[in-house]
Amino acid sequence: MSAEIDPPRISQLAALRAALERGTMRHAHRMVNSLHPAEIATLLESLPPAKREIVWEFVDPELEGDVLLELSDEIRAELISGMDAEELIAATEGMELDDLADVIGDLPEAVNQQVLRSMDAQDRERLASVLAFPEDSAGGLMNTDAVSVRPDVTLEVVLRYLRRRRELPDRTDQLFVVNRHDRYLGAVELSRLLTEDPELTVGEVMDTSVEDIAPETAAHEVAHLFEDRDLVSAPVVTREGRLVGRITIDDVVDVIREEADHSVMSMGGLAEDEDLFGKILPSARRRGVWLFVNLLTAFVASWVVGLFEATIAEVVALAVLMPVVASMGGIAGTQTLTLMVRGLALGQVERSNARWLLGKETMIALLNGIAWATLVAAVAFLWFRTWTIAAIIFAALLVNLLVAALAGVLVPLMLKRMQIDPALAGGVILTTITDVIGFAALLGLGSIFLL
């Protein structure tokens, strides 16, 4: 997926739009194909559908495959649907197997069969090994182009072998050492091949501490491993110890970007590949589902308010102060929820430390609650000239901030245990809790002490 638009890209987009409006298509064609495929993808994602189709026609055939890889899933599928079979087959030629695995699911079945028939038996087997694993796993991320060597050969033999190959797979920083049964033993860095005595064997210089990654490992865990170990590449090894591929840093960067998009978009109930310039009806339908869920929770809060209708009618001041209680609880809860969702995503939050976090967030809520409830109570007294209302708003605000902290910790933990994405559902549930508790505390205390 392409990166966010920075100022140079904004100027490129403006220049391209100007060229399209002037009708200088030849200039626009040259402008598009002078860009990196990732930059072309960014420009395509920044255009409305009609202009997107025009610009896509400008892209040279030899660049189409690379551009498709950089696009979001939704826009990629949209462009693929408008391409003929020959064009699609040409676009997939030369793709690395891990990249082809990402795209092949979007291709028409007839094109899939043609692509597979154009591959040799070894490549088909390698592609099948990648497709056998979920897309968001180490096996789905890996490429099968790992270069392996035996431990009993000398470095001089390895160097001659590499020279005969003439080229290495992109981002190769180490060779993986395996026995004759392809069992993973360790790794040897290219720098050691060049600096050590060529008469030494691979087994004598290999690093056995280079840990492997199981194919079933979740993609976000792979990203954490690369971050923690400062990896450029890593071997993917089955439970039986057989080397099946490698993961490189470029694939991990994509995972990190997708996770960031997911976290931001999920807070609004949107998919991470939501097309900013997508069609109106599908976009409205997707957002409508989330609005419906939010509407149901809003009715719950309104129902709680309705229970105290008589109280509100008698004491209008409570109605004036209701938004203060709900807003403060919502903000405090969202702060805790955001930290918890991030901690869960990074693997920092577990059952063993959840109780400590709950105590910490409760104390923070208590300190903030006393401070801000005191301030609000003072304002309420100056406004309405009654200590009773000041005391009620103090108590209601303190209660709601404490409940917000509890909910901010417990809600994502419960959703995680139920295998529901806390980033997607946590915000709505938290808002409902803080609204209901805040209104109930304020109006309930008002009913007791003011009527």
ZAMARGU-4260 file (C-alpha; in steps of 0.2 Angstrom, whole numbers, plus 5000, padded with zeros to 4 digits):
<rodrens>
0) 5000/5000/5000 | 5007/5017/4995 | 5012/5030/5008 | 5004/5046/5013 | 5005/5061/5001
5) 5019/5073/5005 | 5022/5090/4998 | 5032/5085/4983 | 5018/5072/4978 | 5005/5085/4981
10) 5013/5096/4968 | 5014/5081/4956 | 4996/5078/4958 | 4992/5096/4955 | 5003/5096/4939
15) 4995/5080/4933 | 4977/5088/4936 | 4982/5103/4927 | 4989/5093/4912 | 4973/5083/4911
20) 4962/5099/4912 | 4973/5107/4898 | 4971/5091/4887 | 4990/5089/4886 | 4989/5070/4887
25) 5006/5066/4880 | 5014/5077/4894 | 5003/5068/4907 | 5008/5051/4900 | 5027/5056/4902
30) 5024/5063/4919 | 5015/5047/4925 | 5028/5035/4919 | 5043/5046/4926 | 5037/5041/4943
35) 5041/5026/4954 | 5027/5013/4955 | 5023/5018/4973 | 5021/5036/4968 | 5010/5031/4953
40) 4999/5021/4965 | 4998/5036/4977 | 4992/5047/4963 | 4979/5035/4957 | 4972/5033/4975
45) 4971/5053/4976 | 4960/5054/4960 | 4941/5052/4958 | 4936/5036/4949 | 4934/5044/4931
50) 4951/5053/4931 | 4959/5037/4939 | 4954/5027/4924 | 4962/5040/4912 | 4978/5040/4922
55) 4978/5021/4923 | 4978/5020/4904 | 4994/5031/4904 | 5004/5018/4914 | 5016/5008/4903
60) 5012/4989/4903 | 5029/4985/4911 | 5024/4995/4926 | 5007/4989/4928 | 5011/4974/4939
65) 5022/4985/4951 | 5009/4998/4952 | 4995/4985/4956 | 5005/4979/4971 | 5006/4996/4978
70) 4988/5000/4978 | 4975/4996/4991 | 4965/4980/4989 | 4949/4989/4984 | 4956/5000/4971
75) 4967/4986/4964 | 4951/4975/4962 | 4943/4989/4953 | 4957/4992/4941 | 4959/4973/4938
80) 4940/4971/4934 | 4943/4983/4919 | 4958/4974/4912 | 4958/4960/4899 | 4966/4943/4901
85) 4981/4947/4891 | 4985/4963/4900 | 4983/4954/4917 | 4994/4940/4912 | 5008/4952/4906
90) 5006/4962/4922 | 5009/4947/4933 | 5025/4941/4923 | 5041/4943/4933 | 5032/4946/4950
95) 5040/4938/4965 | 5030/4924/4972 | 5025/4932/4988 | 5019/4947/4978 | 5010/4936/4965
100) 5001/4927/4980 | 4994/4944/4986 | 4987/4948/4968 | 4981/4931/4962 | 4966/4931/4973
105) 4959/4947/4964 | 4962/4939/4946 | 4947/4931/4937 | 4948/4912/4938 | 4952/4910/4919
110) 4967/4922/4921 | 4972/4912/4937 | 4973/4896/4927 | 4983/4904/4913 | 4995/4912/4925
115) 4998/4895/4933 | 5000/4886/4917 | 5013/4899/4912 | 5024/4894/4927 | 5036/4879/4929
120) 5032/4865/4941 | 5044/4872/4954 | 5037/4889/4954 | 5019/4882/4955 | 5024/4872/4970
125) 5032/4887/4978 | 5016/4898/4975 | 5005/4884/4982 | 5016/4884/4998 | 5013/4902/5000
130) 4995/4902/4997 | 4993/4887/5009 | 4995/4900/5023 | 4983/4914/5029 | 4988/4931/5021
135) 4991/4939/5038 | 5004/4925/5043 | 5022/4923/5041 | 5019/4909/5028 | 5008/4922/5018
140) 5021/4935/5019 | 5036/4924/5015 | 5045/4923/4998 | 5052/4906/4993 | 5068/4913/4985
145) 5079/4910/5000 | 5097/4905/4996 | 5103/4890/5006 | 5120/4882/5008 | 5127/4867/5016
150) 5138/4868/5032 | 5152/4857/5026 | 5157/4867/5010 | 5170/4881/5011 | 5167/4899/5009
155) 5177/4899/4993 | 5165/4886/4986 | 5150/4897/4991 | 5158/4912/4983 | 5160/4903/4967
160) 5142/4897/4968 | 5136/4915/4970 | 5147/4921/4956 | 5139/4908/4944 | 5122/4914/4950
165) 5126/4932/4944 | 5112/4939/4955 | 5104/4937/4972 | 5086/4939/4977 | 5082/4957/4982
170) 5087/4962/5000 | 5098/4947/5003 | 5109/4950/5018 | 5112/4932/5023 | 5112/4915/5017
175) 5103/4901/5026 | 5112/4885/5031 | 5103/4869/5029 | 5108/4850/5030 | 5105/4838/5015
180) 5087/4836/5021 | 5084/4855/5021 | 5084/4856/5040 | 5088/4874/5045 | 5104/4875/5055
185) 5109/4894/5055 | 5114/4908/5044 | 5129/4916/5038 | 5130/4935/5033 | 5136/4940/5016
190) 5149/4952/5025 | 5157/4936/5034 | 5158/4928/5017 | 5169/4942/5010 | 5180/4945/5026
195) 5183/4928/5033 | 5197/4915/5027 | 5190/4907/5011 | 5197/4890/5017 | 5185/4890/5032
200) 5169/4880/5031 | 5151/4888/5032 | 5148/4878/5048 | 5163/4886/5056 | 5157/4904/5053
205) 5138/4902/5053 | 5128/4910/5066 | 5117/4898/5075 | 5108/4911/5086 | 5098/4918/5071
210) 5081/4912/5076 | 5068/4906/5063 | 5050/4911/5062 | 5036/4898/5061 | 5024/4899/5046
215) 5009/4900/5057 | 5016/4916/5066 | 5004/4931/5065 | 5009/4945/5054 | 5009/4958/5068
220) 5020/4946/5078 | 5032/4945/5064 | 5033/4964/5063 | 5037/4965/5082 | 5051/4952/5080
225) 5059/4962/5066 | 5058/4978/5076 | 5065/4970/5092 | 5079/4961/5083 | 5083/4974/5070
230) 5081/4961/5056 | 5082/4964/5037 | 5077/4946/5033 | 5072/4931/5043 | 5070/4912/5039
235) 5053/4904/5039 | 5055/4886/5046 | 5041/4873/5049 | 5039/4864/5065 | 5049/4849/5057
240) 5063/4861/5055 | 5063/4863/5036 | 5067/4879/5028 | 5053/4885/5017 | 5056/4903/5014
245) 5061/4920/5020 | 5053/4936/5025 | 5061/4953/5021 | 5059/4970/5029 | 5049/4977/5014
250) 5035/4965/5018 | 5036/4969/5036 | 5035/4988/5032 | 5018/4984/5023 | 5012/4975/5038
255) 5016/4990/5050 | 5008/5002/5038 | 4992/4991/5037 | 4991/4990/5056 | 4992/5008/5058
260) 4979/5011/5045 | 4968/4998/5053 | 4970/5006/5070 | 4965/5023/5064 | 4951/5018/5052
265) 4943/5006/5065 | 4940/5020/5077 | 4928/5026/5064 | 4921/5009/5060 | 4929/5009/5043
270) 4940/4996/5034 | 4959/5001/5032 | 4957/5000/5013 | 4942/5012/5012 | 4944/5022/4996
275) 4943/5040/4999 | 4936/5043/4982 | 4926/5027/4981 | 4908/5026/4974 | 4895/5034/4984
280) 4882/5020/4987 | 4895/5007/4993 | 4903/5019/5004 | 4886/5025/5012 | 4881/5007/5014
285) 4897/5002/5024 | 4896/5018/5035 | 4878/5015/5037 | 4881/4999/5046 | 4892/5007/5059
290) 4880/5022/5061 | 4866/5009/5064 | 4876/5001/5078 | 4879/5018/5086 | 4861/5023/5084
295) 4856/5008/5095 | 4868/5013/5108 | 4862/5031/5108 | 4844/5025/5111 | 4851/5016/5126
300) 4858/5032/5133 | 4842/5041/5129 | 4831/5028/5137 | 4841/5031/5153 | 4839/5050/5152
305) 4820/5046/5149 | 4819/5037/5166 | 4823/5054/5174 | 4811/5065/5164 | 4802/5072/5179
310) 4819/5076/5188 | 4825/5086/5172 | 4808/5095/5171 | 4810/5101/5189 | 4828/5105/5189
315) 4833/5112/5172 | 4851/5114/5179 | 4854/5095/5177 | 4850/5096/5159 | 4863/5110/5157
320) 4876/5100/5165 | 4873/5083/5157 | 4885/5086/5142 | 4899/5090/5154 | 4898/5073/5163
325) 4896/5063/5147 | 4910/5072/5138 | 4923/5071/5152 | 4919/5052/5154 | 4920/5049/5136
330) 4937/5058/5134 | 4945/5049/5149 | 4939/5032/5144 | 4945/5035/5126 | 4962/5039/5133
335) 4963/5023/5143 | 4955/5013/5128 | 4968/5019/5116 | 4983/5014/5127 | 4975/4997/5130
340) 4972/4994/5111 | 4989/4999/5107 | 4996/4988/5121 | 4986/4973/5115 | 4992/4976/5097
345) 5010/4976/5103 | 5009/4961/5114 | 5012/4972/5130 | 4996/4968/5139 | 4992/4951/5146
350) 4982/4943/5159 | 4997/4944/5171 | 4999/4963/5171 | 4981/4968/5168 | 4977/4969/5186
355) 4991/4981/5189 | 4986/4992/5174 | 4968/4992/5181 | 4975/4999/5197 | 4986/5012/5189
360) 4971/5018/5178 | 4960/5019/5193 | 4972/5030/5202 | 4974/5041/5188 | 4955/5043/5186
365) 4954/5046/5204 | 4967/5060/5204 | 4960/5068/5188 | 4942/5065/5194 | 4945/5075/5211
370) 4954/5089/5202 | 4942/5092/5188 | 4926/5088/5198 | 4931/5101/5210 | 4933/5114/5196
375) 4917/5109/5188 | 4908/5110/5205 | 4915/5127/5208 | 4909/5133/5191 | 4892/5125/5194
380) 4890/5134/5211 | 4895/5151/5203 | 4882/5148/5190 | 4867/5141/5199 | 4871/5148/5217
385) 4867/5131/5226 | 4879/5119/5235 | 4868/5105/5232 | 4870/5105/5213 | 4888/5108/5215
390) 4890/5093/5226 | 4879/5082/5214 | 4890/5087/5198 | 4906/5083/5209 | 4900/5066/5213
395) 4893/5062/5196 | 4909/5067/5187 | 4920/5058/5199 | 4910/5042/5197 | 4910/5043/5178
400) 4928/5046/5177 | 4932/5030/5188 | 4920/5020/5178 | 4928/5026/5162 | 4945/5020/5168
405) 4938/5003/5172 | 4929/5001/5156 | 4944/5007/5146 | 4954/4993/5153 | 4941/4979/5154
410) 4931/4982/5138 | 4946/4979/5126 | 4952/4964/5137 | 4935/4956/5136 | 4933/4959/5117
415) 4950/4952/5114 | 4945/4936/5124 | 4929/4935/5113 | 4940/4937/5097 | 4932/4953/5093
420) 4944/4968/5087 | 4945/4980/5102 | 4949/4994/5090 | 4933/4992/5080 | 4920/4989/5094
425) 4928/4996/5109 | 4924/5014/5106 | 4905/5012/5104 | 4904/5001/5119 | 4915/5013/5130
430) 4904/5028/5124 | 4888/5019/5129 | 4895/5014/5146 | 4901/5032/5150 | 4885/5040/5144
435) 4874/5028/5153 | 4883/5029/5169 | 4886/5048/5168 | 4868/5052/5165 | 4862/5039/5178
440) 4874/5046/5192 | 4869/5064/5188 | 4851/5062/5187 | 4849/5049/5200 | 4858/5059/5213
445) 4847/5074/5207 | 4831/5064/5210 | 4837/5059/5228 | 4843/5076/5234 | 4833/5089/5223
450) 4816/5083/5223
</rodrens>
